[in-house]
Amino acid sequence: MTTELTPAQLGSDAGRFARLRADEYGYLDEHGHTYLDHTGAGLPSRSQLAAHAARISGDCFGNPHSDNPTSAASTELVERTRARVLRHLNADPAEYAAIFTPNATGACRLVGEAFPFRRGSRFVLPLDNHNSVNGLREFARAGRARVVHVPFTTPDLRIGDDAMAAALAGGSARAGRGAPLGRAGLLAYPAQSNFTGVRHPLEWIEAAHAHGYAVLLDAAAYLPTAALDLSEVKPDFVTVSWYKVFGYPTGVGCLVARRDALELLRRPWFSGGTIHVVSAQGGWHRMAEDESAFEDGTLNFLAVPDVATGLDHLDAIGLPAVSAHVTGLTGRLLDALRDLRHSNGAPLVRVYGPEDTDRRGGTIALNILDPDGHVVDERAVGRDSSARGISLRTGCFCNPGAGEEAFAISRRLLRGRRIGRMSGTLDDYLTRLGLPSGGAVRVSLGVPSSPEDLAVLLGFVEDTYRDRPASAAAVRLNPRLRC
């Protein structure tokens, strides 16, 4: 039995997106790819790649750190792209700065290493965070700040407003309600979970400000299909990886930061491009007075302008249309997954997170179940899906907090089972945790996704695992822990 999904089910824009798939992303079908890992990386359109080739083959561009003609040409394109980023986010250039980084991880590091963590301040961290944000806790601990985790509060892996309010209130008790920005510490959270697709409330930003926190908003998974209007919501730091939004360029991200929040940061080092003047023998330096103080060395100046090209491509499609397209496909896929059954009536799939499209994006985390309800090892699913030309993601997707909650692993158990103190394989570790596998399967949708992609996935799941015991899919791979 294969679930059929037709373009007519997906609304009036289905024909337009089918043409877009053929014209701009035809390489997928030409090479037999079923690409379902858009949260891992977006895909570039053919017109984006053609624009890049035309630009770099049609002129000469040099290192921006000079006044010569080729340097000036690069500088002009970089500054034009900086303005384009702010315009996409509806951010006032007098209020916000766009700082180019290698990726969202690099943007997070810029904040973490320079933020004034100190004894008495707090780093508030919902359990639903990517490791690029989780890792900032090491900077907080080094500064003697307290790390406060905000727990999940609902079965669909959401975090309640009450839990967040309680965590924030603990910091303002020390700093004083209405304290200056950052006095209480830093709140960091994702606008959209890269594990479940849950969209967390943007209202938390002002709630945190009222308690004296600065706010880092991880927008990496959110921006591919949703608008962030920085004239309406005012996070202090926004982190982005552009390849997740439109596939190309890789190696270019952004920290979009409020200028008053940048004044809080004290960088622990300097490098080429970040300083106004420096003395080698005198042992002193003065940082640049604009956003270049946070851009280490020479930017990827041949790729940065491709961000503007990608944003123009996204605007030409229309972000509201993209959102509707992905939401429609996500809803249909959630319904179809819920209907998949073994012959005995047992569910074939367990979904983690919301089972509808309310306040969620196009990311679905799941496990495949056998007729007795046992989880099929996600590594076997990765192996089998790859053999069918399907690109999806397996593991915990660099989001251990969501994974631990989804698989009901207690904090007490984890504290007693530290992998760094244990020998043996990954399977040995999973056995000690009482888990059948090391993670989940993640399916994520984007601009070029189609009903046919969903049909391929659903047909694969039924053909491969329906009425099949989990033991038949057993796999023993290289025993390397994956985040």
C-alpha positions as CSV (number, residue, x, y, z in Angstrom):
1,M,0.0,0.0,0.0
2,T,1.5,3.4,-1.0
3,T,0.0,6.7,0.0
4,E,-0.6,8.9,-3.1
5,L,-0.2,12.7,-2.7
6,T,-1.3,14.8,-5.7
7,P,-0.4,18.5,-6.5
8,A,-4.1,19.3,-6.2
9,Q,-4.1,18.4,-2.6
10,L,-1.4,21.1,-1.9
11,G,-3.2,24.2,-3.1
12,S,-3.1,26.5,-6.1
13,D,0.7,27.2,-6.0
14,A,1.5,23.5,-6.5
15,G,1.9,23.9,-10.3
16,R,4.2,26.9,-9.8
17,F,6.4,24.9,-7.4
18,A,6.4,22.0,-9.8
19,R,7.7,24.3,-12.5
20,L,10.3,25.7,-10.1
21,R,11.4,22.2,-9.3
22,A,11.9,21.4,-13.0
23,D,13.6,24.7,-14.0
24,E,15.8,25.5,-11.0
25,Y,16.3,22.2,-9.2
26,G,16.0,19.7,-12.1
27,Y,19.3,18.2,-11.1
28,L,17.4,16.3,-8.4
29,D,15.3,14.3,-10.8
30,E,18.0,14.1,-13.4
31,H,20.2,12.2,-10.9
32,G,17.4,10.3,-9.1
33,H,17.7,12.2,-5.8
34,T,14.9,12.3,-3.2
35,Y,16.3,15.1,-1.0
36,L,14.7,15.3,2.5
37,D,17.4,17.0,4.5
38,H,16.6,20.7,4.1
39,T,17.2,21.4,7.8
40,G,20.7,20.0,7.2
41,A,21.2,22.2,4.1
42,G,19.1,24.0,1.7
43,L,19.6,23.5,-2.0
44,P,20.9,26.1,-4.5
45,S,18.9,27.0,-7.6
46,R,20.6,26.9,-11.0
47,S,20.1,30.6,-11.4
48,Q,22.0,31.3,-8.2
49,L,25.0,29.2,-9.4
50,A,24.9,30.8,-12.8
51,A,24.9,34.3,-11.2
52,H,28.0,33.4,-9.2
53,A,29.8,32.1,-12.2
54,A,28.9,35.2,-14.3
55,R,30.1,37.6,-11.6
56,I,33.5,36.1,-10.8
57,S,34.3,35.4,-14.5
58,G,33.1,38.8,-15.7
59,D,35.3,41.0,-13.5
60,C,38.3,41.1,-11.1
61,F,37.9,41.2,-7.3
62,G,40.6,41.6,-4.7
63,N,41.1,41.5,-1.0
64,P,38.7,44.1,0.5
65,H,41.4,45.4,3.0
66,S,42.8,48.0,0.6
67,D,41.8,51.0,-1.5
68,N,42.9,49.7,-4.9
69,P,40.3,49.2,-7.7
70,T,39.8,45.4,-7.3
71,S,39.6,45.8,-3.5
72,A,37.1,48.6,-3.9
73,A,35.0,46.4,-6.2
74,S,34.9,43.6,-3.5
75,T,34.2,46.1,-0.7
76,E,31.2,47.6,-2.6
77,L,29.6,44.1,-3.1
78,V,30.2,43.2,0.5
79,E,28.6,46.4,1.8
80,R,25.8,46.0,-0.6
81,T,25.2,42.5,0.7
82,R,25.4,43.7,4.3
83,A,22.6,46.2,3.6
84,R,20.6,43.5,1.7
85,V,20.7,41.2,4.8
86,L,19.4,44.0,7.0
87,R,16.6,44.8,4.5
88,H,15.5,41.1,4.4
89,L,15.1,41.2,8.2
90,N,13.5,44.6,8.1
91,A,16.3,45.8,10.4
92,D,17.1,49.5,10.8
93,P,20.9,49.9,10.0
94,A,21.1,52.5,12.7
95,E,20.0,49.9,15.2
96,Y,21.4,46.6,13.8
97,A,24.7,45.6,12.3
98,A,25.3,42.5,10.0
99,I,28.5,40.8,10.7
100,F,29.7,38.1,8.3
101,T,30.9,34.8,9.9
102,P,31.7,31.3,8.6
103,N,28.3,30.0,9.8
104,A,25.8,30.2,12.6
105,T,28.3,28.4,14.9
106,G,30.9,31.1,14.3
107,A,28.2,33.7,15.1
108,C,27.4,32.0,18.4
109,R,31.1,31.8,19.3
110,L,31.5,35.5,18.7
111,V,28.9,36.2,21.3
112,G,29.9,33.5,23.8
113,E,33.6,34.3,24.0
114,A,33.0,38.1,24.4
115,F,29.8,38.2,26.5
116,P,30.4,39.5,30.1
117,F,29.5,36.4,32.0
118,R,30.4,36.8,35.7
119,R,29.5,35.4,39.1
120,G,25.9,36.1,39.8
121,S,24.8,36.2,36.2
122,R,23.0,33.4,34.4
123,F,23.1,31.6,31.0
124,V,19.5,30.5,30.4
125,L,19.4,27.7,28.0
126,P,16.2,25.7,27.0
127,L,16.9,22.0,26.6
128,D,15.8,22.4,22.9
129,N,19.0,23.9,21.5
130,H,21.6,23.0,18.8
131,N,25.1,22.2,20.1
132,S,26.4,25.5,18.6
133,V,24.3,27.2,21.3
134,N,24.8,24.5,24.0
135,G,28.6,24.9,23.7
136,L,28.3,28.5,25.0
137,R,27.8,27.1,28.4
138,E,31.6,26.6,28.6
139,F,32.1,30.3,28.3
140,A,29.5,30.9,30.9
141,R,31.1,28.4,33.3
142,A,34.5,30.0,32.7
143,G,33.0,33.3,33.7
144,R,31.5,31.8,36.9
145,A,27.9,32.3,35.6
146,R,25.2,29.9,36.5
147,V,23.9,27.7,33.6
148,V,20.1,27.2,33.9
149,H,18.3,24.7,31.7
150,V,14.7,25.2,30.9
151,P,12.9,21.9,30.7
152,F,10.3,20.6,28.2
153,T,6.8,20.8,29.6
154,T,4.5,19.1,27.0
155,P,4.4,15.7,25.3
156,D,4.9,17.3,21.9
157,L,8.3,18.7,23.1
158,R,7.4,22.3,23.6
159,I,8.6,24.5,26.4
160,G,5.9,26.3,28.3
161,D,5.8,30.1,29.0
162,D,5.6,29.4,32.7
163,A,8.8,27.4,32.7
164,M,10.6,30.1,30.8
165,A,9.2,32.8,33.1
166,A,10.4,30.9,36.2
167,A,13.9,30.6,34.7
168,L,14.2,34.3,33.8
169,A,12.8,35.4,37.2
170,G,15.6,33.7,39.0
171,G,18.1,36.0,37.3
172,S,16.2,39.2,37.8
173,A,16.0,38.5,41.5
174,R,19.7,39.2,41.6
175,A,20.0,41.8,38.9
176,G,16.8,43.7,39.8
177,R,13.8,43.8,37.5
178,G,14.3,46.3,34.8
179,A,18.1,45.9,35.1
180,P,20.3,47.2,32.3
181,L,20.7,44.9,29.2
182,G,22.8,41.9,30.0
183,R,23.1,42.5,33.8
184,A,21.1,39.3,34.5
185,G,22.9,37.3,31.8
186,L,22.1,35.8,28.5
187,L,19.1,33.8,27.2
188,A,19.8,31.7,24.1
189,Y,17.2,29.7,22.2
190,P,16.1,28.6,18.7
191,A,13.3,30.3,16.9
192,Q,12.7,26.9,15.4
193,S,13.9,23.5,16.7
194,N,16.2,21.7,14.4
195,F,15.0,18.4,16.0
196,T,11.2,18.7,16.0
197,G,10.4,21.8,14.0
198,V,8.7,23.4,17.0
199,R,8.6,27.2,16.7
200,H,9.3,28.7,20.1
201,P,7.6,32.0,21.1
202,L,9.4,35.2,20.0
203,E,7.6,36.9,22.9
204,W,10.3,35.4,25.1
205,I,12.6,38.1,23.8
206,E,10.8,41.0,25.5
207,A,10.2,38.9,28.6
208,A,13.9,38.4,28.9
209,H,14.7,42.0,28.3
210,A,12.3,43.0,31.1
211,H,14.4,40.8,33.5
212,G,17.7,42.3,32.4
213,Y,18.9,39.6,30.0
214,A,20.4,39.9,26.5
215,V,18.9,37.5,24.0
216,L,20.6,35.3,21.4
217,L,18.1,34.0,18.9
218,D,19.3,31.1,16.8
219,A,17.4,31.6,13.5
220,A,19.3,29.0,11.4
221,A,16.4,26.5,11.1
222,Y,13.7,29.3,11.1
223,L,14.7,31.6,8.3
224,P,14.4,29.2,5.3
225,T,10.6,29.2,5.5
226,A,9.6,32.1,7.9
227,A,10.0,35.9,8.1
228,L,11.9,37.5,11.0
229,D,10.9,41.2,11.3
230,L,13.5,43.0,13.5
231,S,11.3,46.1,13.5
232,E,8.8,44.1,15.5
233,V,10.9,41.8,17.7
234,K,14.2,42.9,19.1
235,P,16.6,40.1,19.8
236,D,20.1,41.4,20.6
237,F,21.9,38.7,18.6
238,V,20.6,36.7,15.7
239,T,22.6,33.8,14.2
240,V,22.3,32.6,10.6
241,S,23.9,30.1,8.3
242,W,23.0,31.1,4.7
243,Y,23.5,27.7,3.2
244,K,20.6,26.5,5.3
245,V,18.3,29.2,3.8
246,F,19.1,28.8,0.1
247,G,21.9,26.2,-0.3
248,Y,24.7,28.5,-1.6
249,P,27.1,29.9,-0.6
250,T,28.5,27.6,2.1
251,G,31.0,28.9,4.5
252,V,29.1,32.2,5.0
253,G,26.9,33.1,8.0
254,C,25.9,36.1,9.9
255,L,25.6,37.6,13.3
256,V,23.0,40.3,13.1
257,A,23.4,42.3,16.3
258,R,21.9,45.3,17.9
259,R,24.6,48.0,18.1
260,D,24.0,48.7,21.7
261,A,24.4,45.0,22.5
262,L,27.7,44.9,20.7
263,E,28.9,47.4,23.1
264,L,28.6,44.8,25.9
265,L,31.0,42.4,24.2
266,R,34.7,42.4,24.9
267,R,36.7,40.3,22.5
268,P,39.4,38.2,24.1
269,W,41.8,38.6,21.1
270,F,42.3,40.6,17.9
271,S,43.4,39.7,14.4
272,G,43.8,41.1,10.9
273,G,40.9,43.2,9.9
274,T,39.5,43.7,13.5
275,I,41.7,46.5,14.7
276,H,42.0,50.2,13.9
277,V,45.7,50.4,15.1
278,V,48.1,48.1,16.9
279,S,51.6,48.2,18.2
280,A,53.7,45.1,18.2
281,Q,56.4,46.4,20.6
282,G,54.1,48.7,22.6
283,G,51.8,45.8,23.4
284,W,48.6,47.8,22.8
285,H,45.8,47.8,20.2
286,R,42.6,49.6,19.4
287,M,39.7,47.7,18.0
288,A,37.9,48.9,14.9
289,E,34.9,51.0,15.7
290,D,32.3,49.3,13.5
291,E,31.2,45.8,12.8
292,S,34.5,44.9,11.2
293,A,35.9,44.5,14.7
294,F,34.0,41.2,14.8
295,E,35.0,39.9,11.3
296,D,38.2,38.0,11.7
297,G,40.7,38.2,8.9
298,T,39.7,38.4,5.2
299,L,36.0,37.7,4.5
300,N,35.1,35.1,1.9
301,F,34.7,38.1,-0.5
302,L,34.0,36.0,-3.6
303,A,31.1,34.3,-1.8
304,V,29.5,36.9,0.4
305,P,27.7,38.6,-2.6
306,D,26.0,35.3,-3.3
307,V,24.0,35.9,-0.1
308,A,22.3,38.8,-1.8
309,T,21.7,36.7,-4.9
310,G,20.1,34.0,-2.7
311,L,17.9,36.5,-0.9
312,D,16.7,37.9,-4.3
313,H,15.9,34.4,-5.4
314,L,13.9,33.8,-2.2
315,D,12.1,37.1,-2.6
316,A,11.2,36.3,-6.2
317,I,9.5,33.1,-5.1
318,G,7.9,34.9,-2.2
319,L,8.5,33.8,1.4
320,P,4.8,33.6,2.2
321,A,4.4,31.2,-0.8
322,V,7.4,29.1,0.4
323,S,5.9,28.9,3.9
324,A,2.5,27.8,2.6
325,H,4.1,25.2,0.3
326,V,6.3,23.7,3.0
327,T,3.4,23.8,5.6
328,G,1.1,22.0,3.2
329,L,3.6,19.3,2.4
330,T,4.4,18.9,6.1
331,G,0.8,18.5,7.1
332,R,0.2,15.9,4.4
333,L,3.3,14.0,5.4
334,L,2.3,14.0,9.1
335,D,-1.1,12.7,8.3
336,A,0.3,10.0,6.0
337,L,2.9,8.9,8.6
338,R,0.2,8.6,11.3
339,D,-1.9,6.4,8.9
340,L,1.0,3.9,8.3
341,R,0.2,0.6,10.0
342,H,1.4,-3.0,10.2
343,S,-1.0,-5.8,9.3
344,N,-1.8,-6.2,13.0
345,G,-2.9,-2.5,13.3
346,A,0.2,-1.4,15.2
347,P,1.7,2.0,14.1
348,L,4.7,1.8,11.7
349,V,6.0,5.2,12.7
350,R,6.4,7.2,16.0
351,V,6.6,11.0,15.5
352,Y,8.4,13.2,18.1
353,G,7.0,16.7,18.5
354,P,3.8,18.2,17.2
355,E,1.5,16.0,15.1
356,D,0.1,19.0,13.1
357,T,1.4,22.2,11.6
358,D,0.4,24.5,14.4
359,R,3.5,26.6,15.4
360,R,6.0,24.3,13.7
361,G,8.2,24.2,10.6
362,G,8.9,21.6,8.0
363,T,11.1,19.3,10.1
364,I,9.8,16.0,11.3
365,A,11.7,13.7,13.7
366,L,10.5,10.0,13.9
367,N,11.4,6.4,14.5
368,I,10.2,3.4,12.6
369,L,8.6,0.7,14.7
370,D,8.3,-3.0,14.1
371,P,4.9,-4.9,14.6
372,D,5.7,-5.3,18.3
373,G,6.5,-1.7,18.9
374,H,10.3,-2.1,18.9
375,V,12.3,0.7,17.4
376,V,14.2,0.0,14.2
377,D,17.8,1.1,14.6
378,E,18.0,4.5,12.9
379,R,21.4,3.6,11.4
380,A,19.8,0.7,9.5
381,V,17.2,3.2,8.2
382,G,20.0,5.5,7.1
383,R,21.7,2.6,5.3
384,D,18.5,1.4,3.7
385,S,17.3,4.8,2.6
386,S,20.6,5.7,1.1
387,A,20.4,2.5,-1.0
388,R,17.1,3.9,-2.4
389,G,18.6,7.3,-3.3
390,I,16.9,9.1,-0.3
391,S,18.8,11.8,1.6
392,L,17.5,12.2,5.1
393,R,19.2,12.6,8.5
394,T,19.7,10.1,11.4
395,G,21.0,10.6,14.9
396,C,20.1,13.3,17.4
397,F,21.0,16.1,14.9
398,C,23.3,18.0,17.3
399,N,20.4,18.6,19.7
400,P,21.0,16.2,22.6
401,G,18.4,17.9,24.9
402,A,15.5,17.2,22.6
403,G,16.9,13.7,21.9
404,E,17.1,12.9,25.6
405,E,13.6,14.1,26.2
406,A,12.2,12.2,23.1
407,F,13.8,9.0,24.3
408,A,12.9,9.6,27.9
409,I,16.5,9.4,29.2
410,S,16.6,10.8,32.8
411,R,19.1,13.3,34.0
412,R,20.1,11.0,36.7
413,L,20.9,8.2,34.3
414,L,22.9,10.4,32.0
415,R,25.0,11.8,34.9
416,G,25.8,8.2,35.9
417,R,26.7,7.1,32.3
418,R,29.3,9.6,31.1
419,I,30.6,8.3,27.8
420,G,34.0,9.9,28.4
421,R,34.6,7.6,31.4
422,M,33.4,4.4,29.6
423,S,35.1,1.9,27.2
424,G,33.4,-0.1,24.6
425,T,31.3,0.7,21.5
426,L,28.3,2.9,20.9
427,D,26.1,-0.1,21.1
428,D,27.5,-0.9,24.5
429,Y,26.7,2.6,25.7
430,L,23.2,2.4,24.3
431,T,22.6,-0.9,26.1
432,R,23.6,0.7,29.4
433,L,21.2,3.6,28.7
434,G,18.5,1.0,27.9
435,L,18.1,2.3,24.3
436,P,17.5,0.3,21.2
437,S,19.3,2.8,19.0
438,G,21.3,6.0,19.1
439,G,18.7,8.5,17.7
440,A,15.9,9.2,15.4
441,V,15.2,9.8,11.7
442,R,14.7,13.4,10.5
443,V,12.8,14.3,7.4
444,S,12.8,18.0,6.5
445,L,11.2,19.9,3.6
446,G,12.1,23.0,1.6
447,V,11.4,25.0,-1.6
448,P,12.1,22.2,-4.1
449,S,10.2,19.5,-2.1
450,S,7.4,17.8,-4.0
451,P,4.5,15.4,-3.4
452,E,6.5,12.8,-5.3
453,D,9.3,13.1,-2.7
454,L,6.8,12.3,0.0
455,A,5.4,9.3,-2.0
456,V,8.9,7.9,-2.4
457,L,9.6,8.2,1.3
458,L,6.3,6.6,2.3
459,G,6.7,3.8,-0.2
460,F,10.2,3.1,1.0
461,V,9.0,2.9,4.7
462,E,6.1,0.5,3.8
463,D,8.1,-1.6,1.4
464,T,11.1,-2.0,3.7
465,Y,9.7,-2.2,7.2
466,R,6.0,-3.1,7.2
467,D,5.5,-6.4,9.1
468,R,9.3,-6.8,9.5
469,P,10.8,-7.4,13.0
470,A,13.3,-4.8,14.1
471,S,16.0,-7.5,14.5
472,A,15.9,-8.0,10.7
473,A,17.3,-4.5,10.3
474,A,20.1,-4.9,12.8
475,V,23.2,-3.0,12.0
476,R,26.7,-2.7,13.5
477,L,28.6,0.2,12.3
478,N,31.7,2.0,13.2
479,P,31.2,2.6,17.0
480,R,31.7,6.4,16.8
481,L,29.3,8.6,18.8
482,R,27.4,11.1,16.7
483,C,25.8,14.2,17.9
